[in-house]
Amino acid sequence: DAGITQSPRHKVTETGTPVTLRCHQTENHRYMYWYRQDPGHGLRLIHYSYGVKDTDKGEVSDGYSVSRSKTEDFLLTLESATSSQTSVYFCAISGSSGGQETQYFGPGTRLLVL
Amino acid sequence: GNSVTQMEGPVTLSEEAFLTINCTYTATGYPSLFWYVQYPGEGLQLLLKATKADDKGSNKGFEATYRKETTSFHLEKGSVQVSDSAVYFCALSDPGSTLGRLYFGRGTQLTVWP
């Protein structure tokens, strides 16, 4: 199994509070991704990173920011959590940007915004 | 643009039944195609993939053939087991993209009864 951990695994928070989710990898992979999983939508890309300090937006980036100061860590921040951000968040990593490369997923973080 | 359409679930089968989960795609260029599986409470795992037309991906008794003429990548298994109960996601990645991002279908829940 790819060495990917996510923390916390579960979180309950209140509307309006900031929340930071962490993804940590031990594979030294260059590419990292944050997805959210919602019923009826599959997985949707929030943000991705192609190197330290190099990040860009995915299709559902509003209300989220990311940072990557080290190869192994990719942080996702909900600047002011809303109930619509209640979801399961998955981090993924990949060794290259090529479309043939497999992405490896972390175990997920369940976030409930009250 | 790129998109994936999967058959609606849930799918309920008896053990040893034949499984087909349909997947069709729309893509610019020549995508790679993937099936990921998500067991309860876990992240996604790669089940199989195919990177060019007429390729067949296979793993754990599952198979899928990349059909460019019908833009399809249907998942099949000849004899399902209770342990195959999971959510299955079809996905594509455009190798011409520098993002390496995946486009997912909505997922198909499979339940196998003994």
Interface residues (C-beta under 8 A of the other chain):
Chain A: I4 Y31 Y33 G40 H41 G42 L43 R44 L45 Y48 Y50 D56 G58 F90 A92 S94 S96 S97 G98 G99 Q100 E101 T102 Q103 Y104 F105 G106 P107 G108
Chain B: V4 P31 S32 F34 Y36 E42 G43 L44 Q45 L46 K49 T51 F89 S93 D94 P95 G96 S97 T98 L99 G100 R101 L102 F104 G105 R106 G107
